[in-house]
Amino acid sequence: MTAIKSFLKFATFSLALPLAFGISIHLPATLRAMSQLPSNQGLPNTWGAYEPDPNIGKPGRREGGGSRGPCVKNSPNYQLTSLVPANNFGTTLAEYPTFFVYVPTIEEEEKPQLEFALKTENDRVIYKTNFTIARSPGIVSVSLPANLPRLEENKNYKWSFTLICNPEDPSDKSGNSWVEGSIRRVRLSPTIVQQLEGVALPRDRVVAYWTAGIWFDALSTLAELRRATPSDPTLEKDWKNLLQSVGLETIASEPLLQPVAASDRKNPNISSNE
């Protein structure tokens, strides 16, 4: 077990830099090894030395900016928190990725909304949606709809979640809390894509994404498995290890809720030359 963990840490560090720059890589042997991992192999508890393209810096914030908000109860986990690495940056292979955020306990008399927005690197809005959230705490997710232009490869996009405590006056920012970060869709070589498709077990696919440094896909795949079999202790352990690997152990035991039903508010066309 120790030898496998050491190998995974080394593999993650080795893959981090080329993926951060969106370079196609060839590691069929590594992914063959991942597909042969025993089904009881848990995820390692460190994300490794993964860093984004230095040209974009380390944008965003992972925990709620602004005030706590008048609609949020003062509970142990009272901060709006996005499920991303500490540098607020992650990669994906998906054309329409899924984003996750932890929403704290809401005061009984309040009916706040959560707003999600996606922008180009030049701050042009691609998609904006809002939805009413439950008063109980939990981790929610929202996926980009298929009627949007797909994310372009090797381009950076900005995303944000905003907890709006007063939906009747969303322009009033005094009580709002927000998190934000960046995402990049990367392209892997056909050889690696073929290897990923050849992974037999869904849990091994999560490990393969983890090893390649593909944060958003590792997280969303594991979330789907947990929702399908919520009582599986192995998947629960994997989930906790994955969140602990990026320093989110404080919310690792919070409920994983069903995906939200979003309503489209703004959907301008994205320019291919931006």
Buried (B, 14 or more C-beta within 10 A) or exposed (E): EEEBBEBBBEBBEBBBBBBBEBEBBEBEEBBEBBBEBEEEBBBBBBBBEBBBBEEBEBBBBBEBBBEBBEBBBEEEBBBBBBBBBEBBBBBBBBBBBBBBBBBBBBBEEBBBBBBBBBBBBEEEBBBBBBBEBEBEBBBBBBBBEEEBBEBBEEBBBBBBBBBBBBEEEBEEBEBBBBBBBBBBBBBBBEBBBEBBEEBEEEBBBBBBBBBBBBBBBBBBBBBBBBBEEEEBEBBBEBBBBBBBBBEBEBBBEBEBBEBBEBEEEEBEEBEEEE
